[in-house]
């Protein structure tokens, strides 16, 4: 493995040199002096080199393609951020979304037949060997089932796992070295972030998982005018082969086609925001790879546009606690209640408990106040995030690895919104949805449902508590009977401390607070009651 990792590093270096990517870096203005000094230490820069005959955008795209899926994913994310990139580079990176060079169709056929245990002509009435699209992890072929249904067949690229394993080995090494040398790197939890990405990329190689994700997402938006997800044909799905309904729509980036068919672009952009918040807060199950290559628009009712989502290999979810804190933070941002934002960050443990609320509030206000009452086209989330990270560094705020996918998805949504309808105001679009979600969460029906779910656990909790108390109070066989209250008092103190902790973390006006109060009552009872033991 170590030899393979060294070979991979040398491969990365050779690609950097071949496509002159070091020139792109060292040509940047305002580069730190120590990074410029590093340029003089690179041996291949000691001698004059002829200028490249390829534009910088083409060189960057080709280099990312050569380096494999992890780097292609990075390019896909960059391709949606035209506000951060020069136009020539952004135009080239768009090709990475669904036009990565395909692999040999004969390899596709061989893999399909191996996975399905049957010849292609025995399963399909028609199979097109020329790929419809090709991306970082898989490529797609059009086909027709024997039953006459038009489908697409997705096939995983051969030999990916070894390359990904080598890249991840280097990422882990760099992350551990950084955490060992820098408190800032430890604050960012770089090793945890790489671990989350490792899980994500390996999950994407399992097409059965993608099929299950697509089925779940389809159920979540069944009969919804917002989003359509193609039907999965489970009988022909395997770990490396996925067969699903073929959809016909306009790529979300084809603005001329959308305009020609009379699409309401403002409504389309607003529905993109609504879909995002619905997935995150209503379902806690969101499509986390929403780059433009995976999003289409239905041609059926352009005045009432509906999105079509494909490639559900990467999905994310949040715990109820993260949902609650995130919604409260966003609403407080929208209302410019920076004091509440600061307090929520402390309550959630995202910043240390000894943080000065007043100072943190002032820092957040300085970052966020300038962005309000501006259309989306005038807001750069890249700059906003950069300033927020700088602010977070001052207050030792820890990066939450479970929110990394959410941040990536939000950036993709912003990129789509900029292309579809630059005048879209993200704040006025999202605020009503969050307010409705919070009202529904605090409604009597929601609290009753929550309470019912908690009550279902009571018998088991009571049985465990009773068994523990009886076991501690009952003298063991052959052992002298206990004659003091220390054990039960210790248990009471533990329950009391746990109850205080739970009650302080849960909002007082939700049904989530009752376990803490129950533990408080139980602990007090054990501490104050007279304990009777047999002589």
C-alpha positions as CSV (number, residue, x, y, z in Angstrom):
1,X,0.0,0.0,0.0
2,X,2.8,2.4,0.9
3,X,4.5,1.8,-2.5
4,X,1.2,2.4,-4.3
5,X,0.7,5.6,-2.4
6,X,4.2,6.9,-3.3
7,X,3.5,6.0,-7.0
8,X,0.2,7.9,-6.8
9,X,1.9,11.0,-5.4
10,X,4.5,10.9,-8.2
11,X,1.5,10.6,-10.6
12,X,-0.1,13.7,-9.2
13,X,3.2,15.6,-9.5
14,X,3.7,14.5,-13.1
15,X,0.2,15.8,-13.9
16,X,0.9,19.1,-12.2
17,X,4.1,19.5,-14.3
18,X,2.6,18.3,-17.6
19,X,-0.3,20.8,-17.5
20,X,1.7,23.6,-15.9
21,X,-0.7,23.9,-13.0
22,X,2.1,25.4,-10.9
23,X,2.1,28.4,-13.3
24,X,-1.6,28.9,-12.5
25,X,-0.8,29.0,-8.8
26,X,2.3,31.2,-8.9
27,X,0.6,33.7,-11.3
28,X,-2.0,34.6,-8.7
29,X,-1.8,38.1,-7.4
30,X,-1.1,38.8,-3.7
31,X,0.4,35.4,-3.2
32,X,2.0,35.0,0.3
33,X,5.8,35.4,0.3
34,X,6.4,32.0,1.7
35,X,4.4,30.4,-1.1
36,X,6.3,32.3,-3.7
37,X,9.6,31.2,-2.0
38,X,8.4,27.6,-2.3
39,X,8.2,28.1,-6.1
40,X,11.9,28.6,-6.3
41,X,12.5,25.3,-4.5
42,X,10.7,23.2,-7.2
43,X,13.4,21.6,-9.4
44,X,11.3,21.7,-12.6
45,X,11.0,25.5,-12.3
46,X,14.8,26.0,-12.3
47,X,15.0,25.9,-16.1
48,X,13.1,27.9,-18.8
49,X,10.0,26.3,-20.2
50,X,8.2,27.0,-23.5
51,X,4.7,28.5,-22.9
52,X,1.8,26.0,-23.2
53,X,-0.3,26.2,-26.3
54,X,-3.5,25.3,-24.3
55,X,-5.6,27.9,-22.4
56,X,-5.4,27.7,-18.6
57,X,-9.0,26.5,-18.3
58,X,-8.4,23.6,-20.6
59,X,-5.2,22.6,-18.8
60,X,-7.0,22.6,-15.4
61,X,-9.9,20.5,-16.7
62,X,-7.6,18.0,-18.4
63,X,-5.5,17.7,-15.2
64,X,-8.5,17.1,-13.0
65,X,-9.8,14.4,-15.5
66,X,-6.4,12.7,-15.4
67,X,-6.2,12.7,-11.6
68,X,-9.5,10.8,-11.2
69,X,-12.8,10.9,-9.3
70,X,-11.8,12.8,-6.2
71,X,-10.3,15.7,-8.2
72,X,-13.2,15.6,-10.7
73,X,-15.7,16.0,-7.8
74,X,-13.7,19.1,-6.7
75,X,-13.9,20.5,-10.3
76,X,-17.7,19.9,-10.4
77,X,-18.1,21.9,-7.2
78,X,-16.0,24.7,-8.6
79,X,-17.9,24.8,-11.8
80,X,-21.0,26.1,-10.1
81,X,-19.2,29.1,-8.5
82,X,-18.9,31.5,-11.4
83,X,-18.7,34.3,-8.9
84,X,-15.4,32.9,-7.7
85,X,-13.8,31.9,-11.0
86,X,-12.8,33.7,-14.2
87,X,-15.2,32.9,-17.1
88,X,-12.7,31.0,-19.1
89,X,-12.0,28.5,-16.3
90,X,-15.7,28.2,-15.3
91,X,-16.7,27.4,-18.9
92,X,-14.2,24.6,-19.1
93,X,-15.0,23.0,-15.7
94,X,-18.7,22.7,-16.7
95,X,-17.6,19.8,-18.9
96,X,-16.7,17.8,-15.8
97,X,-20.4,17.6,-14.8
98,X,-21.4,15.0,-17.3
99,X,-18.9,15.0,-20.2
100,X,-15.9,13.2,-18.7
101,X,-14.3,11.0,-21.4
102,X,-16.1,7.6,-21.4
103,X,-14.4,4.3,-21.0
104,X,-14.5,1.4,-23.5
105,X,-18.2,0.3,-24.1
106,X,-17.0,-3.3,-24.3
107,X,-15.9,-3.0,-20.7
108,X,-19.5,-1.7,-19.9
109,X,-21.1,-4.7,-21.6
110,X,-18.7,-7.2,-19.9
111,X,-19.4,-5.7,-16.5
112,X,-23.2,-5.6,-17.0
113,X,-23.2,-9.3,-18.1
114,X,-21.0,-10.3,-15.2
115,X,-23.3,-8.4,-12.7
116,X,-26.6,-9.6,-14.1
117,X,-25.5,-13.1,-14.9
118,X,-27.0,-12.9,-18.4
119,X,-26.2,-11.6,-21.9
120,X,-27.2,-8.0,-22.7
121,X,-29.5,-9.1,-25.5
122,X,-31.3,-11.5,-23.1
123,X,-32.1,-8.6,-20.7
124,X,-32.7,-5.7,-23.1
125,X,-34.6,-5.4,-26.4
126,X,-32.1,-2.7,-27.3
127,X,-28.8,-1.5,-25.8
128,X,-26.9,1.5,-27.1
129,X,-23.2,1.0,-26.7
130,X,-22.5,4.7,-27.2
131,X,-22.8,6.3,-23.7
132,X,-25.4,9.0,-23.1
133,X,-23.2,10.6,-20.5
134,X,-20.0,10.0,-18.6
135,X,-19.0,11.3,-15.2
136,X,-16.4,10.8,-12.6
137,X,-17.7,7.5,-11.1
138,X,-19.8,5.9,-13.8
139,X,-21.2,6.2,-17.3
140,X,-24.8,5.8,-18.6
141,X,-26.1,3.9,-21.6
142,X,-29.6,4.1,-23.1
143,X,-31.6,0.8,-23.4
144,X,-35.0,-0.7,-23.7
145,X,-36.4,-3.5,-21.6
146,X,-38.1,-6.5,-23.1
147,X,-41.3,-5.1,-21.7
148,X,-40.9,-2.0,-23.9
149,X,-39.9,0.5,-21.2
150,X,-37.2,3.0,-22.0
151,X,-34.4,2.9,-19.4
152,X,-30.9,4.0,-18.7
153,X,-28.2,1.6,-17.5
154,X,-25.5,3.1,-15.2
155,X,-22.2,1.3,-14.9
156,X,-19.4,2.0,-12.4
157,X,-16.0,2.8,-14.0
158,X,-13.5,-0.2,-13.6
159,X,-10.5,0.2,-11.4
160,X,-11.7,3.1,-9.3
161,X,-11.4,1.7,-5.9
162,X,-7.6,1.4,-6.0
163,X,-7.1,5.0,-7.2
164,X,-9.5,6.3,-4.6
165,X,-7.8,4.3,-1.8
166,X,-4.4,5.8,-2.7
167,X,-5.8,9.4,-2.9
168,X,-7.5,9.0,0.5
169,X,-4.3,7.6,2.0
170,X,-2.5,10.9,1.1
171,X,-5.4,13.0,2.3
172,X,-5.3,11.2,5.7
173,X,-1.6,11.7,5.9
174,X,-1.8,15.4,5.2
175,X,-4.7,15.8,7.6
176,X,-2.9,14.1,10.4
177,X,0.3,16.0,9.9
178,X,-1.7,19.3,9.8
179,X,-3.6,18.4,13.0
180,X,-0.4,17.4,14.7
181,X,1.3,20.7,13.8
182,X,-1.6,23.2,14.0
183,X,-4.3,24.0,16.5
184,X,-6.2,25.6,13.6
185,X,-6.2,22.3,11.8
186,X,-7.4,20.5,14.9
187,X,-10.2,23.0,15.2
188,X,-11.2,22.2,11.6
189,X,-11.3,18.4,12.4
190,X,-9.5,17.7,9.1
191,X,-9.2,13.9,9.8
192,X,-13.0,13.7,10.5
193,X,-13.7,15.6,7.3
194,X,-11.6,13.3,5.3
195,X,-13.3,10.3,7.0
196,X,-16.7,11.7,6.1
197,X,-15.6,12.1,2.5
198,X,-14.2,8.6,2.4
199,X,-17.6,7.2,3.4
200,X,-19.3,9.4,0.8
201,X,-17.1,8.4,-2.1
202,X,-17.2,4.7,-1.3
203,X,-21.0,4.8,-0.9
204,X,-21.2,6.3,-4.3
205,X,-19.4,3.2,-5.8
206,X,-22.3,1.1,-4.5
207,X,-25.2,1.5,-7.0
208,X,-27.6,-0.5,-4.8
209,X,-27.2,2.3,-2.2
210,X,-27.9,4.9,-4.9
211,X,-31.0,2.9,-6.0
212,X,-32.3,2.9,-2.4
213,X,-31.6,6.6,-2.1
214,X,-33.5,7.3,-5.3
215,X,-36.5,5.2,-4.1
216,X,-36.6,7.1,-0.8
217,X,-36.3,10.5,-2.4
218,X,-39.1,9.5,-4.9
219,X,-41.4,8.6,-2.0
220,X,-40.7,11.8,-0.2
221,X,-41.8,13.8,-3.3
222,X,-44.6,11.5,-4.5
223,X,-47.1,13.6,-6.5
224,X,-45.2,16.8,-5.7
225,X,-45.1,19.6,-8.3
226,X,-41.6,20.5,-7.1
227,X,-39.5,17.4,-7.9
228,X,-39.7,14.2,-9.9
229,X,-37.3,11.2,-9.4
230,X,-37.1,8.4,-12.0
231,X,-38.4,4.9,-11.1
232,X,-35.8,2.3,-10.2
233,X,-36.1,-1.2,-11.8
234,X,-34.9,-3.2,-8.8
235,X,-34.9,-6.6,-10.6
236,X,-31.9,-5.4,-12.7
237,X,-30.0,-3.5,-10.1
238,X,-26.6,-4.8,-8.8
239,X,-23.7,-3.2,-6.8
240,X,-22.1,-2.0,-10.0
241,X,-25.1,-1.8,-12.3
242,X,-28.2,0.4,-11.9
243,X,-31.3,0.3,-14.3
244,X,-33.9,3.1,-14.0
245,X,-36.5,4.9,-15.9
246,X,-35.2,7.2,-18.7
247,X,-36.3,10.8,-18.3
248,X,-36.6,13.5,-20.9
249,X,-36.0,17.0,-19.7
250,X,-34.0,20.2,-20.4
251,X,-30.6,20.5,-18.6
252,X,-31.0,23.2,-15.9
253,X,-28.0,25.0,-17.4
254,X,-29.5,25.2,-20.9
255,X,-31.0,28.7,-20.4
256,X,-31.8,29.3,-24.0
257,X,-33.9,26.1,-24.2
258,X,-35.7,26.9,-21.0
259,X,-36.5,30.4,-22.3
260,X,-37.7,29.0,-25.6
261,X,-40.2,26.7,-24.0
262,X,-41.5,29.6,-21.8
263,X,-40.2,28.4,-18.5
264,X,-41.0,30.7,-15.5
265,X,-37.4,31.1,-14.4
266,X,-38.2,33.1,-11.3
267,X,-40.6,30.3,-10.0
268,X,-38.0,27.7,-11.0
269,X,-35.3,29.4,-9.0
270,X,-37.7,29.8,-6.0
271,X,-38.7,26.1,-6.2
272,X,-35.0,25.1,-6.1
273,X,-34.7,26.9,-2.8
274,X,-37.9,25.3,-1.5
275,X,-36.8,21.8,-2.5
276,X,-33.5,22.3,-0.6
277,X,-35.2,23.4,2.6
278,X,-37.9,20.7,2.3
279,X,-35.3,18.0,2.0
280,X,-33.3,19.3,4.9
281,X,-36.0,20.2,7.4
282,X,-39.1,18.2,6.5
283,X,-37.4,15.0,5.5
284,X,-33.8,15.2,6.9
285,X,-32.8,13.4,3.7
286,X,-31.3,15.6,1.0
287,X,-29.7,15.1,-2.4
288,X,-26.1,16.2,-1.7
289,X,-24.7,16.1,-5.2
290,X,-26.9,18.7,-6.9
291,X,-24.5,20.0,-9.4
292,X,-26.1,21.1,-12.7
293,X,-25.2,17.8,-14.5
294,X,-27.7,16.0,-12.2
295,X,-30.6,18.4,-12.5
296,X,-33.1,18.7,-15.3
297,X,-36.4,20.6,-15.9
298,X,-39.5,18.9,-17.1
299,X,-40.9,20.0,-20.5
300,X,-44.5,19.2,-19.6
301,X,-45.7,22.5,-18.0
302,X,-43.0,25.2,-18.3
303,X,-45.3,27.8,-16.7
304,X,-45.4,25.4,-13.6
305,X,-41.9,24.1,-13.8
306,X,-40.8,20.8,-12.1
307,X,-37.3,19.7,-11.4
308,X,-36.0,16.2,-12.3
309,X,-33.2,14.8,-10.1
310,X,-30.9,12.0,-11.0
311,X,-27.7,10.5,-9.5
312,X,-28.7,10.1,-5.8
313,X,-25.4,8.4,-4.9
314,X,-24.6,11.1,-2.3
315,X,-27.3,12.0,0.3
316,X,-27.1,13.7,3.6
317,X,-29.2,13.8,6.8
318,X,-29.2,15.8,10.0
319,X,-30.1,14.8,13.6
320,X,-33.2,16.5,15.1
321,X,-30.9,18.5,17.3
322,X,-28.9,19.8,14.3
323,X,-32.1,20.5,12.4
324,X,-33.5,22.5,15.4
325,X,-30.3,24.5,16.0
326,X,-29.8,25.2,12.2
327,X,-33.4,26.4,11.7
328,X,-33.2,28.7,14.8
329,X,-29.9,30.0,13.6
330,X,-31.2,30.8,10.1
331,X,-34.3,32.4,11.4
332,X,-32.3,34.5,13.8
333,X,-30.0,35.5,10.9
334,X,-33.0,36.5,8.8
335,X,-34.4,38.6,11.7
336,X,-30.9,40.1,12.4
337,X,-31.1,38.8,15.9
338,X,-27.3,38.3,16.3
339,X,-27.5,37.9,20.0
340,X,-29.6,34.8,19.6
341,X,-27.3,33.5,16.9
342,X,-24.3,33.9,19.3
343,X,-26.2,32.2,22.1
344,X,-27.4,29.3,19.9
345,X,-23.8,28.6,18.9
346,X,-22.8,28.4,22.5
347,X,-25.8,26.3,23.5
348,X,-25.1,23.8,20.7
349,X,-21.5,23.4,21.6
350,X,-20.2,24.8,18.3
351,X,-18.1,27.4,20.2
352,X,-16.6,27.0,23.7
353,X,-19.0,27.5,26.6
354,X,-16.8,30.3,28.0
355,X,-17.2,32.5,24.9
356,X,-18.2,36.1,25.6
357,X,-21.6,36.4,24.1
358,X,-21.3,40.2,23.6
359,X,-18.0,39.9,21.6
360,X,-19.3,37.0,19.5
361,X,-22.5,38.9,18.7
362,X,-20.6,41.9,17.6
363,X,-18.3,39.8,15.4
364,X,-21.3,38.1,13.7
365,X,-23.0,41.4,13.1
366,X,-19.9,42.8,11.4
367,X,-19.9,39.9,9.0
368,X,-23.6,39.5,8.2
369,X,-25.1,43.0,8.3
370,X,-23.7,44.1,4.9
371,X,-25.3,41.2,3.0
372,X,-29.0,41.8,3.9
373,X,-31.5,43.5,1.6
374,X,-29.4,42.5,-1.5
375,X,-30.4,40.3,-4.4
376,X,-28.7,37.0,-4.8
377,X,-26.5,38.3,-7.7
378,X,-24.9,40.9,-5.3
379,X,-24.2,38.4,-2.5
380,X,-21.0,36.3,-2.6
381,X,-21.3,33.3,-0.3
382,X,-17.7,32.5,-1.0
383,X,-16.7,35.9,0.6
384,X,-19.3,35.5,3.4
385,X,-18.0,32.0,4.3
386,X,-14.4,33.2,4.2
387,X,-15.2,36.0,6.6
388,X,-17.2,33.7,8.8
389,X,-14.3,31.3,9.0
390,X,-12.0,34.2,10.0
391,X,-14.4,35.2,12.7
392,X,-14.8,31.5,13.8
393,X,-11.0,31.3,14.2
394,X,-11.0,34.1,16.7
395,X,-13.6,32.3,18.9
396,X,-12.3,28.7,18.5
397,X,-15.4,27.6,16.7
398,X,-15.1,24.0,15.6
399,X,-16.1,22.8,12.1
400,X,-19.0,20.4,12.3
401,X,-18.2,17.4,9.9
402,X,-21.9,16.4,9.7
403,X,-22.7,19.8,8.2
404,X,-20.0,19.6,5.4
405,X,-22.4,18.0,2.9
406,X,-25.0,20.5,3.7
407,X,-22.7,23.4,3.1
408,X,-21.6,21.9,-0.2
409,X,-25.2,21.4,-1.3
410,X,-26.1,25.0,-0.3
411,X,-23.2,26.3,-2.5
412,X,-24.6,24.2,-5.4
413,X,-28.1,25.7,-4.9
414,X,-26.6,29.2,-4.9
415,X,-24.8,28.5,-8.1
416,X,-28.0,27.2,-9.8
417,X,-29.9,30.3,-8.5
418,X,-27.4,32.7,-9.9
419,X,-27.7,31.1,-13.4
420,X,-31.5,30.8,-13.5
421,X,-32.6,34.1,-11.9
422,X,-29.9,36.4,-10.6
423,X,-32.4,38.7,-8.9
424,X,-33.6,35.9,-6.6
425,X,-33.6,37.1,-3.0
426,X,-32.6,33.9,-1.0
427,X,-33.6,35.5,2.3
428,X,-37.2,36.3,1.4
429,X,-37.6,33.0,-0.3
430,X,-36.3,30.9,2.6
431,X,-37.6,32.8,5.6
432,X,-41.4,32.0,5.1
433,X,-40.5,28.3,4.7
434,X,-38.5,28.2,7.9
435,X,-41.2,30.0,9.9
436,X,-43.8,27.5,8.7
437,X,-41.6,24.6,9.6
438,X,-40.9,26.0,13.1
439,X,-44.7,26.7,13.7
440,X,-45.5,23.1,12.5
441,X,-42.7,21.7,14.8
442,X,-44.2,23.6,17.8
443,X,-47.8,22.8,17.0
444,X,-49.9,20.7,19.5
445,X,-50.1,17.8,17.0
446,X,-46.3,17.7,16.5
447,X,-45.7,17.9,20.2
448,X,-48.3,15.1,20.8
449,X,-46.6,12.9,18.2
450,X,-43.2,13.5,19.8
451,X,-44.6,12.8,23.2
452,X,-46.2,9.6,22.0
453,X,-42.9,8.4,20.6
454,X,-41.2,9.2,23.9
455,X,-43.9,7.5,25.9
456,X,-43.5,4.3,23.9
457,X,-40.0,4.1,25.3
458,X,-41.2,4.5,28.9
459,X,-41.9,0.8,29.7
460,X,-38.5,-0.2,28.6
461,X,-36.8,2.7,30.5
462,X,-38.8,1.9,33.6
463,X,-38.0,-1.8,33.4
464,X,-34.3,-1.0,33.1
465,X,-34.4,1.5,36.0
466,X,-36.3,-0.9,38.2
467,X,-33.9,-3.8,37.4
468,X,-30.9,-1.6,38.1
469,X,-32.3,-0.4,41.5
470,X,-33.3,-3.8,42.6
471,X,-30.0,-5.3,41.6
472,X,-28.1,-2.6,43.6
473,X,-30.4,-2.9,46.7
474,X,-30.6,-6.7,46.7
475,X,-27.6,-8.3,48.6
476,X,-25.6,-10.7,46.6
477,X,-25.6,-14.4,47.5
478,X,-23.3,-15.1,50.4
479,X,-22.4,-11.4,50.8
480,X,-23.3,-9.3,53.9
481,X,-26.4,-7.1,53.4
482,X,-25.7,-3.4,52.7
483,X,-26.3,-1.1,55.7
484,X,-25.8,2.3,54.2
485,X,-27.3,4.5,51.5
486,X,-24.2,5.4,49.6
487,X,-24.8,3.3,46.5
488,X,-28.3,4.6,45.9
489,X,-27.3,8.1,46.8
490,X,-24.5,7.9,44.2
491,X,-27.1,6.7,41.6
492,X,-29.4,9.6,42.6
493,X,-26.6,12.1,42.2
494,X,-25.7,10.7,38.8
495,X,-29.4,10.9,37.7
496,X,-29.6,14.5,39.0
497,X,-26.5,15.6,37.1
498,X,-27.7,13.9,33.9
499,X,-31.1,15.5,34.3
500,X,-29.6,19.0,34.7
501,X,-27.5,18.5,31.6
502,X,-30.4,17.2,29.5
503,X,-32.9,19.8,30.7
504,X,-30.4,22.7,30.0
505,X,-29.7,21.5,26.5
506,X,-33.4,20.9,25.4
507,X,-35.6,23.9,24.6
508,X,-38.1,24.4,27.5
509,X,-41.1,24.7,25.1
510,X,-40.6,21.4,23.3
511,X,-41.5,17.8,24.3
512,X,-37.8,16.9,24.0
513,X,-37.2,18.3,27.5
514,X,-39.3,15.7,29.5
515,X,-36.5,13.0,29.8
516,X,-34.3,15.6,31.6
517,X,-37.0,16.5,34.1
518,X,-37.8,12.8,34.7
519,X,-34.2,12.2,35.5
520,X,-34.1,15.2,37.8
521,X,-37.2,14.0,39.7
522,X,-35.8,10.5,40.0
523,X,-32.4,11.7,41.3
524,X,-34.0,14.0,43.9
525,X,-36.3,11.1,45.0
526,X,-33.3,8.8,45.5
527,X,-31.4,11.5,47.4
528,X,-34.1,12.5,49.9
529,X,-36.0,9.3,50.6
530,X,-35.1,7.1,53.6
531,X,-33.5,4.0,52.4
532,X,-34.5,0.7,54.2
533,X,-32.3,-2.3,54.0
534,X,-32.7,-5.7,55.6
535,X,-30.7,-6.4,58.8
